[in-house]
Amino acid sequence: MAGTKFAYVRNFELPDAVLPSTYMVVRIDGKGFHKFSKAHAFAKPNDPLALELMNEAARHVMAQLKGQVTMAFGESDEYSFLLRRDATLYSRRTSKITTHIVSLFTSAYVFSWSRFFPTTPLQYPPTFDGRLVVYPSTEIVRDYFKWRQADTHINNLYNTTFWALVLQGGQTESEATETLRGTFSRDKHEILWRFGINYDRLEAMFRKGTTLVWYRSVVEGSRTSTSSASAGTKADAIEGSRTSTSTTGSGTGTEADAIEETSSSTARQGVGQVDAQRETLEDEAAREGITPAHAAKRRAKAEKQRRKRLESAHDLELVTLHCDIIGDAFWSISAPAPAEVDEPQDEM
């Protein structure tokens, strides 16, 4: 359309680029999934296959946007994807990023359906909507994911109790709704006990949702040793510890480390120690007889080469966890890798 008399119509397109150096979270939600789950006979209160299908679609998004999306959290018919603070996908345009992630997720959901429900054909296409929210700090990002997991617990406790009243207690859905009106958490636990259900022993995926994060795996010759523990071991470590535990390839870190960066000790594995007391640019320039600007340029080049060596020494592994992310243990023991390799080209 460029170069024609009709090109002026592009002037009606509004710029929607997100502010630089901010975190972006895209949250997708199933549209009309109450009807969809009923049409496809999903088990109540939780259908593990339906949840695993959601997880598979989310893993597809993470794999396709490796280098841009560093973490995801899912529950029920929703999923949240965290983009790096310095993500450059689609020049940080809100509409492009949101629609791309929703499209990736939806297409993967449909494509993978038959693997999880081989005897249940799709009755009609599922649909998802999405929104992009910008967060300025790591603390707020952490609180966002804590909020989503708290919502997971509240909804699942209610739904588990509701369906126990219906399926085991013989109540109608209207009667169960009335029974639960005004109840608190302890009341719901007591109702579940009457039906022999210990809520705390239900599957962790139901109670805590699913967390997807990238971890580094250290490559040694032709063999690969995982720098993070296995998903099960990692989850156990998170659940069983409230203090920072030193594990191979992970360590303590700041809040920014926990969300976006590996710890400094991890970054140095296999590529040599970096002097903690690096001289200033002015000192380096004076020592080398060059300008500070030249010193800065040379230092940036050296850092780029160091990152390339790091990337060649490590692979990234996408790990699926069903663990507590409200406490501090996840954010200290389980610092996600930055996912810097295979970064997609900027899209326009």
C-alpha positions as a Markdown table, in Angstrom:
| # | Residue | x | y | z |
|---|---|---|---|---|
| 1 | Met | 0.0 | 0.0 | 0.0 |
| 2 | Ala | 3.0 | 2.3 | 0.4 |
| 3 | Gly | 3.5 | 4.8 | -2.3 |
| 4 | Thr | -0.2 | 5.0 | -3.3 |
| 5 | Lys | -2.7 | 7.6 | -2.7 |
| 6 | Phe | -4.4 | 5.3 | -0.3 |
| 7 | Ala | -1.4 | 5.0 | 2.1 |
| 8 | Tyr | -2.8 | 7.9 | 4.2 |
| 9 | Val | -5.1 | 5.4 | 6.0 |
| 10 | Arg | -2.2 | 4.2 | 8.0 |
| 11 | Asn | -2.3 | 7.5 | 9.9 |
| 12 | Phe | -5.4 | 6.2 | 11.7 |
| 13 | Glu | -3.4 | 3.4 | 13.4 |
| 14 | Leu | -2.5 | 4.4 | 16.9 |
| 15 | Pro | 0.9 | 3.6 | 18.4 |
| 16 | Asp | 0.7 | 1.1 | 21.2 |
| 17 | Ala | 4.3 | 0.4 | 22.2 |
| 18 | Val | 4.9 | -0.6 | 25.8 |
| 19 | Leu | 7.2 | 1.6 | 27.9 |
| 20 | Pro | 10.8 | 0.3 | 27.8 |
| 21 | Ser | 12.4 | -1.5 | 30.8 |
| 22 | Thr | 9.1 | -2.7 | 32.1 |
| 23 | Tyr | 7.7 | -6.2 | 32.6 |
| 24 | Met | 4.9 | -7.4 | 30.3 |
| 25 | Val | 2.4 | -10.1 | 31.4 |
| 26 | Val | 0.0 | -11.5 | 28.9 |
| 27 | Arg | -3.0 | -13.3 | 30.5 |
| 28 | Ile | -5.3 | -15.4 | 28.3 |
| 29 | Asp | -8.7 | -16.7 | 29.4 |
| 30 | Gly | -11.0 | -19.3 | 27.9 |
| 31 | Lys | -14.1 | -17.7 | 26.6 |
| 32 | Gly | -17.3 | -19.5 | 27.4 |
| 33 | Phe | -15.4 | -22.5 | 28.9 |
| 34 | His | -18.3 | -23.4 | 31.2 |
| 35 | Lys | -20.3 | -24.3 | 28.2 |
| 36 | Phe | -17.2 | -25.8 | 26.4 |
| 37 | Ser | -16.3 | -28.1 | 29.4 |
| 38 | Lys | -19.9 | -29.3 | 29.6 |
| 39 | Ala | -20.1 | -30.0 | 25.9 |
| 40 | His | -16.9 | -32.1 | 26.1 |
| 41 | Ala | -17.8 | -33.8 | 29.4 |
| 42 | Phe | -14.8 | -32.6 | 31.4 |
| 43 | Ala | -14.6 | -34.3 | 34.8 |
| 44 | Lys | -15.7 | -32.3 | 37.8 |
| 45 | Pro | -14.3 | -30.6 | 39.8 |
| 46 | Asn | -11.0 | -30.9 | 37.8 |
| 47 | Asp | -10.2 | -32.8 | 34.6 |
| 48 | Pro | -6.5 | -33.6 | 34.7 |
| 49 | Leu | -6.4 | -34.2 | 30.9 |
| 50 | Ala | -8.0 | -30.8 | 30.3 |
| 51 | Leu | -5.4 | -29.1 | 32.5 |
| 52 | Glu | -2.5 | -31.0 | 30.9 |
| 53 | Leu | -3.8 | -29.9 | 27.5 |
| 54 | Met | -3.7 | -26.3 | 28.7 |
| 55 | Asn | -0.1 | -26.9 | 30.0 |
| 56 | Glu | 0.9 | -28.4 | 26.6 |
| 57 | Ala | -0.4 | -25.3 | 24.8 |
| 58 | Ala | 1.5 | -23.1 | 27.2 |
| 59 | Arg | 4.7 | -25.0 | 26.7 |
| 60 | His | 4.3 | -24.4 | 23.0 |
| 61 | Val | 4.1 | -20.7 | 23.6 |
| 62 | Met | 7.2 | -20.8 | 25.8 |
| 63 | Ala | 9.1 | -22.8 | 23.2 |
| 64 | Gln | 8.1 | -20.6 | 20.3 |
| 65 | Leu | 9.0 | -17.4 | 22.2 |
| 66 | Lys | 12.2 | -18.8 | 23.9 |
| 67 | Gly | 14.2 | -15.8 | 24.7 |
| 68 | Gln | 11.2 | -13.5 | 25.2 |
| 69 | Val | 8.9 | -15.3 | 27.6 |
| 70 | Thr | 10.7 | -16.4 | 30.8 |
| 71 | Met | 7.9 | -17.8 | 33.0 |
| 72 | Ala | 4.2 | -18.8 | 32.8 |
| 73 | Phe | 1.5 | -19.8 | 35.3 |
| 74 | Gly | -1.7 | -21.5 | 34.6 |
| 75 | Glu | -4.9 | -22.6 | 36.4 |
| 76 | Ser | -8.3 | -23.8 | 35.1 |
| 77 | Asp | -8.8 | -22.1 | 31.7 |
| 78 | Glu | -6.3 | -19.3 | 32.1 |
| 79 | Tyr | -2.6 | -18.8 | 31.6 |
| 80 | Ser | -0.2 | -15.9 | 32.3 |
| 81 | Phe | 3.0 | -15.4 | 30.4 |
| 82 | Leu | 5.8 | -13.1 | 31.7 |
| 83 | Leu | 8.0 | -11.4 | 29.1 |
| 84 | Arg | 11.5 | -10.2 | 30.0 |
| 85 | Arg | 11.9 | -6.6 | 31.0 |
| 86 | Asp | 14.1 | -6.1 | 27.9 |
| 87 | Ala | 11.9 | -8.1 | 25.5 |
| 88 | Thr | 11.9 | -6.8 | 22.0 |
| 89 | Leu | 9.2 | -8.9 | 20.4 |
| 90 | Tyr | 7.2 | -6.9 | 17.9 |
| 91 | Ser | 9.0 | -3.8 | 19.0 |
| 92 | Arg | 7.0 | -4.1 | 22.3 |
| 93 | Arg | 3.6 | -3.4 | 20.6 |
| 94 | Thr | 0.7 | -4.3 | 22.8 |
| 95 | Ser | -1.7 | -5.5 | 20.1 |
| 96 | Lys | 0.9 | -7.5 | 18.2 |
| 97 | Ile | 2.3 | -9.3 | 21.3 |
| 98 | Thr | -1.2 | -10.1 | 22.8 |
| 99 | Thr | -2.7 | -11.4 | 19.6 |
| 100 | His | 0.4 | -13.4 | 18.7 |
| 101 | Ile | 0.4 | -15.2 | 22.1 |
| 102 | Val | -3.3 | -15.8 | 22.1 |
| 103 | Ser | -3.0 | -17.2 | 18.5 |
| 104 | Leu | -0.1 | -19.5 | 19.4 |
| 105 | Phe | -1.9 | -20.8 | 22.5 |
| 106 | Thr | -5.2 | -21.4 | 20.8 |
| 107 | Ser | -3.7 | -23.1 | 17.7 |
| 108 | Ala | -1.6 | -25.4 | 20.0 |
| 109 | Tyr | -4.7 | -26.2 | 22.1 |
| 110 | Val | -6.6 | -27.3 | 19.0 |
| 111 | Phe | -3.6 | -29.1 | 17.4 |
| 112 | Ser | -2.9 | -31.1 | 20.6 |
| 113 | Trp | -6.6 | -31.9 | 21.4 |
| 114 | Ser | -6.6 | -35.5 | 20.0 |
| 115 | Arg | -3.5 | -36.4 | 22.0 |
| 116 | Phe | -5.3 | -35.8 | 25.3 |
| 117 | Phe | -8.9 | -36.7 | 24.2 |
| 118 | Pro | -8.4 | -39.3 | 21.5 |
| 119 | Thr | -12.0 | -40.6 | 21.8 |
| 120 | Thr | -13.7 | -37.2 | 22.2 |
| 121 | Pro | -13.9 | -35.1 | 19.0 |
| 122 | Leu | -14.0 | -31.3 | 19.2 |
| 123 | Gln | -17.7 | -30.3 | 19.1 |
| 124 | Tyr | -16.7 | -26.7 | 18.1 |
| 125 | Pro | -13.6 | -24.5 | 18.2 |
| 126 | Pro | -12.4 | -23.2 | 21.6 |
| 127 | Thr | -11.7 | -19.5 | 21.9 |
| 128 | Phe | -9.5 | -17.5 | 24.2 |
| 129 | Asp | -9.2 | -13.8 | 24.9 |
| 130 | Gly | -6.1 | -12.0 | 26.1 |
| 131 | Arg | -4.8 | -8.8 | 27.7 |
| 132 | Leu | -1.4 | -7.3 | 28.3 |
| 133 | Val | -0.6 | -5.6 | 31.5 |
| 134 | Val | 2.6 | -3.7 | 32.2 |
| 135 | Tyr | 4.4 | -3.9 | 35.6 |
| 136 | Pro | 7.3 | -1.6 | 36.6 |
| 137 | Ser | 9.1 | -3.7 | 39.2 |
| 138 | Thr | 10.0 | -7.3 | 40.1 |
| 139 | Glu | 8.2 | -7.0 | 43.4 |
| 140 | Ile | 4.9 | -6.2 | 41.6 |
| 141 | Val | 5.5 | -9.1 | 39.2 |
| 142 | Arg | 6.0 | -11.5 | 42.1 |
| 143 | Asp | 2.8 | -10.2 | 43.7 |
| 144 | Tyr | 0.9 | -10.7 | 40.4 |
| 145 | Phe | 1.8 | -14.4 | 40.3 |
| 146 | Lys | 1.1 | -14.8 | 44.0 |
| 147 | Trp | -2.3 | -13.3 | 43.3 |
| 148 | Arg | -3.0 | -15.8 | 40.6 |
| 149 | Gln | -2.0 | -18.7 | 42.8 |
| 150 | Ala | -4.1 | -17.4 | 45.7 |
| 151 | Asp | -7.0 | -17.3 | 43.2 |
| 152 | Thr | -6.3 | -20.9 | 42.2 |
| 153 | His | -6.7 | -22.0 | 45.8 |
| 154 | Ile | -9.9 | -20.1 | 46.4 |
| 155 | Asn | -11.6 | -21.3 | 43.3 |
| 156 | Asn | -10.4 | -24.9 | 43.6 |
| 157 | Leu | -11.5 | -25.2 | 47.2 |
| 158 | Tyr | -14.9 | -23.8 | 46.4 |
| 159 | Asn | -15.3 | -26.0 | 43.3 |
| 160 | Thr | -14.1 | -29.1 | 45.1 |
| 161 | Thr | -16.6 | -28.6 | 47.9 |
| 162 | Phe | -19.4 | -27.7 | 45.5 |
| 163 | Trp | -19.0 | -30.8 | 43.4 |
| 164 | Ala | -18.7 | -33.0 | 46.5 |
| 165 | Leu | -22.1 | -31.8 | 47.6 |
| 166 | Val | -23.5 | -32.5 | 44.2 |
| 167 | Leu | -21.8 | -35.8 | 43.2 |
| 168 | Gln | -21.5 | -37.3 | 46.7 |
| 169 | Gly | -24.1 | -35.4 | 48.7 |
| 170 | Gly | -26.9 | -35.7 | 46.2 |
| 171 | Gln | -27.7 | -32.0 | 46.2 |
| 172 | Thr | -28.7 | -30.1 | 43.1 |
| 173 | Glu | -26.4 | -27.4 | 41.8 |
| 174 | Ser | -28.7 | -24.7 | 43.1 |
| 175 | Glu | -28.8 | -26.4 | 46.6 |
| 176 | Ala | -25.0 | -26.7 | 46.7 |
| 177 | Thr | -24.7 | -23.0 | 45.8 |
| 178 | Glu | -27.0 | -22.1 | 48.7 |
| 179 | Thr | -25.2 | -24.4 | 51.1 |
| 180 | Leu | -21.9 | -22.7 | 50.4 |
| 181 | Arg | -23.3 | -19.2 | 50.5 |
| 182 | Gly | -21.4 | -17.2 | 53.2 |
| 183 | Thr | -19.0 | -20.1 | 54.1 |
| 184 | Phe | -15.4 | -19.6 | 54.9 |
| 185 | Ser | -12.4 | -21.8 | 54.1 |
| 186 | Arg | -12.7 | -23.8 | 57.4 |
| 187 | Asp | -16.3 | -24.5 | 56.7 |
| 188 | Lys | -15.5 | -25.9 | 53.3 |
| 189 | His | -12.8 | -28.1 | 54.8 |
| 190 | Glu | -15.3 | -29.5 | 57.3 |
| 191 | Ile | -17.8 | -30.3 | 54.5 |
| 192 | Leu | -15.0 | -32.1 | 52.6 |
| 193 | Trp | -14.1 | -34.1 | 55.7 |
| 194 | Arg | -17.7 | -35.3 | 55.9 |
| 195 | Phe | -17.2 | -36.9 | 52.4 |
| 196 | Gly | -13.8 | -38.3 | 53.3 |
| 197 | Ile | -11.8 | -35.8 | 51.3 |
| 198 | Asn | -8.6 | -34.3 | 52.7 |
| 199 | Tyr | -8.1 | -31.2 | 50.6 |
| 200 | Asp | -4.4 | -31.0 | 51.3 |
| 201 | Arg | -3.9 | -34.4 | 49.7 |
| 202 | Leu | -5.5 | -33.6 | 46.4 |
| 203 | Glu | -3.2 | -33.3 | 43.4 |
| 204 | Ala | -0.9 | -30.3 | 43.6 |
| 205 | Met | -1.8 | -29.3 | 40.1 |
| 206 | Phe | -5.4 | -28.8 | 41.2 |
| 207 | Arg | -4.5 | -26.8 | 44.3 |
| 208 | Lys | -1.5 | -24.8 | 43.2 |
| 209 | Gly | -1.8 | -24.6 | 39.4 |
| 210 | Thr | 1.1 | -25.1 | 37.0 |
| 211 | Thr | 4.3 | -23.0 | 36.8 |
| 212 | Leu | 6.6 | -23.2 | 33.7 |
| 213 | Val | 10.1 | -21.8 | 34.0 |
| 214 | Trp | 13.4 | -22.1 | 32.0 |
| 215 | Tyr | 16.4 | -23.6 | 33.8 |
| 216 | Arg | 19.9 | -24.0 | 32.5 |
| 217 | Ser | 21.5 | -27.4 | 31.8 |
| 218 | Val | 25.3 | -27.5 | 31.8 |
| 219 | Val | 26.7 | -29.2 | 28.7 |
| 220 | Glu | 29.8 | -31.3 | 29.3 |
| 221 | Gly | 31.2 | -32.5 | 26.0 |
| 222 | Ser | 28.6 | -34.7 | 24.4 |
| 223 | Arg | 26.7 | -35.3 | 27.7 |
| 224 | Thr | 24.3 | -33.0 | 29.4 |
| 225 | Ser | 23.9 | -32.7 | 33.1 |
| 226 | Thr | 20.9 | -30.7 | 34.3 |
| 227 | Ser | 21.9 | -27.6 | 36.2 |
| 228 | Ser | 18.5 | -27.6 | 38.0 |
| 229 | Ala | 17.0 | -30.5 | 39.8 |
| 230 | Ser | 14.3 | -32.6 | 38.2 |
| 231 | Ala | 10.9 | -31.1 | 38.3 |
| 232 | Gly | 9.8 | -33.3 | 41.1 |
| 233 | Thr | 13.0 | -32.7 | 43.1 |
| 234 | Lys | 12.8 | -29.0 | 42.5 |
| 235 | Ala | 9.2 | -28.8 | 43.7 |
| 236 | Asp | 10.2 | -30.8 | 46.8 |
| 237 | Ala | 13.0 | -28.4 | 47.5 |
| 238 | Ile | 10.6 | -25.4 | 47.2 |
| 239 | Glu | 7.9 | -27.0 | 49.3 |
| 240 | Gly | 10.3 | -28.2 | 52.0 |
| 241 | Ser | 12.5 | -25.2 | 52.5 |
| 242 | Arg | 11.9 | -21.6 | 53.6 |
| 243 | Thr | 15.6 | -20.8 | 53.3 |
| 244 | Ser | 17.8 | -20.5 | 50.3 |
| 245 | Thr | 19.3 | -23.9 | 49.5 |
| 246 | Ser | 22.4 | -24.2 | 47.3 |
| 247 | Thr | 21.6 | -26.5 | 44.3 |
| 248 | Thr | 23.7 | -27.2 | 41.3 |
| 249 | Gly | 23.0 | -24.3 | 38.8 |
| 250 | Ser | 20.8 | -22.3 | 41.1 |
| 251 | Gly | 21.4 | -20.1 | 44.1 |
| 252 | Thr | 20.2 | -17.1 | 46.0 |
| 253 | Gly | 19.6 | -13.9 | 44.2 |
| 254 | Thr | 17.8 | -10.6 | 44.3 |
| 255 | Glu | 14.2 | -10.2 | 43.2 |
| 256 | Ala | 15.3 | -9.4 | 39.7 |
| 257 | Asp | 17.4 | -12.6 | 39.7 |
| 258 | Ala | 14.4 | -14.6 | 40.8 |
| 259 | Ile | 12.3 | -13.4 | 37.9 |
| 260 | Glu | 14.6 | -12.7 | 35.1 |
| 261 | Glu | 18.3 | -13.5 | 35.8 |
| 262 | Thr | 20.2 | -16.5 | 37.0 |
| 263 | Ser | 22.3 | -15.9 | 40.0 |
| 264 | Ser | 25.8 | -14.6 | 39.5 |
| 265 | Ser | 27.4 | -17.9 | 40.6 |
| 266 | Thr | 25.4 | -19.8 | 38.0 |
| 267 | Ala | 26.4 | -17.3 | 35.3 |
| 268 | Arg | 30.0 | -17.9 | 36.1 |
| 269 | Gln | 29.9 | -21.8 | 36.0 |
| 270 | Gly | 32.3 | -23.1 | 33.4 |
| 271 | Val | 33.3 | -19.8 | 31.9 |
| 272 | Gly | 35.6 | -18.4 | 34.6 |
| 273 | Gln | 35.3 | -16.1 | 37.5 |
| 274 | Val | 34.4 | -12.4 | 36.9 |
| 275 | Asp | 36.3 | -9.9 | 39.1 |
| 276 | Ala | 33.7 | -8.7 | 41.6 |
| 277 | Gln | 35.6 | -5.3 | 41.9 |
| 278 | Arg | 35.8 | -4.3 | 38.3 |
| 279 | Glu | 37.7 | -1.1 | 37.7 |
| 280 | Thr | 35.8 | 2.0 | 36.5 |
| 281 | Leu | 35.7 | 3.0 | 32.9 |
| 282 | Glu | 37.8 | 6.0 | 33.7 |
| 283 | Asp | 40.5 | 3.8 | 35.4 |
| 284 | Glu | 40.5 | 1.4 | 32.4 |
| 285 | Ala | 40.7 | 4.3 | 29.9 |
| 286 | Ala | 43.6 | 5.9 | 31.8 |
| 287 | Arg | 45.4 | 2.5 | 32.0 |
| 288 | Glu | 45.0 | 1.7 | 28.4 |
| 289 | Gly | 45.5 | 5.3 | 27.1 |
| 290 | Ile | 42.1 | 5.4 | 25.4 |
| 291 | Thr | 38.9 | 7.5 | 25.9 |
| 292 | Pro | 36.2 | 6.4 | 28.3 |
| 293 | Ala | 33.8 | 6.0 | 25.4 |
| 294 | His | 36.2 | 3.6 | 23.7 |
| 295 | Ala | 36.6 | 1.7 | 26.9 |
| 296 | Ala | 32.9 | 1.4 | 27.3 |
| 297 | Lys | 32.5 | 0.1 | 23.7 |
| 298 | Arg | 35.3 | -2.4 | 24.2 |
| 299 | Arg | 33.8 | -3.6 | 27.5 |
| 300 | Ala | 30.4 | -4.0 | 25.9 |
| 301 | Lys | 32.0 | -6.2 | 23.2 |
| 302 | Ala | 33.8 | -8.3 | 25.8 |
| 303 | Glu | 30.5 | -8.8 | 27.7 |
| 304 | Lys | 28.8 | -9.9 | 24.5 |
| 305 | Gln | 31.5 | -12.4 | 23.9 |
| 306 | Arg | 31.2 | -13.7 | 27.5 |
| 307 | Arg | 27.5 | -14.2 | 27.0 |
| 308 | Lys | 28.1 | -16.1 | 23.8 |
| 309 | Arg | 30.5 | -18.4 | 25.7 |
| 310 | Leu | 28.0 | -18.8 | 28.4 |
| 311 | Glu | 25.2 | -19.7 | 26.0 |
| 312 | Ser | 27.5 | -22.3 | 24.2 |
| 313 | Ala | 28.1 | -23.9 | 27.6 |
| 314 | His | 24.5 | -24.2 | 28.6 |
| 315 | Asp | 21.2 | -25.3 | 27.2 |
| 316 | Leu | 17.8 | -24.3 | 28.5 |
| 317 | Glu | 15.3 | -26.8 | 29.9 |
| 318 | Leu | 11.6 | -25.9 | 30.2 |
| 319 | Val | 10.5 | -27.3 | 33.6 |
| 320 | Thr | 6.9 | -27.9 | 34.7 |
| 321 | Leu | 6.3 | -27.4 | 38.5 |
| 322 | His | 3.2 | -27.7 | 40.7 |
| 323 | Cys | 4.5 | -25.8 | 43.7 |
| 324 | Asp | 4.0 | -22.9 | 46.1 |
| 325 | Ile | 4.9 | -19.6 | 44.5 |
| 326 | Ile | 3.4 | -17.4 | 47.2 |
| 327 | Gly | 6.2 | -18.0 | 49.7 |
| 328 | Asp | 9.8 | -16.8 | 49.2 |
| 329 | Ala | 11.3 | -20.3 | 48.6 |
| 330 | Phe | 10.3 | -20.5 | 44.9 |
| 331 | Trp | 11.9 | -17.1 | 44.2 |
| 332 | Ser | 15.1 | -17.9 | 45.9 |
| 333 | Ile | 15.7 | -21.6 | 45.4 |
| 334 | Ser | 14.1 | -21.6 | 42.0 |
| 335 | Ala | 15.4 | -18.6 | 40.1 |
| 336 | Pro | 14.3 | -19.0 | 36.5 |
| 337 | Ala | 17.0 | -18.8 | 33.7 |
| 338 | Pro | 16.9 | -15.7 | 31.5 |
| 339 | Ala | 16.2 | -17.6 | 28.4 |
| 340 | Glu | 18.6 | -15.6 | 26.3 |
| 341 | Val | 19.4 | -18.1 | 23.5 |
| 342 | Asp | 17.5 | -18.5 | 20.3 |
| 343 | Glu | 16.0 | -15.1 | 20.7 |
| 344 | Pro | 13.4 | -14.4 | 18.0 |
| 345 | Gln | 14.1 | -11.5 | 15.6 |
| 346 | Asp | 12.2 | -8.3 | 16.2 |
| 347 | Glu | 8.9 | -8.2 | 14.4 |
| 348 | Met | 7.2 | -5.2 | 12.9 |
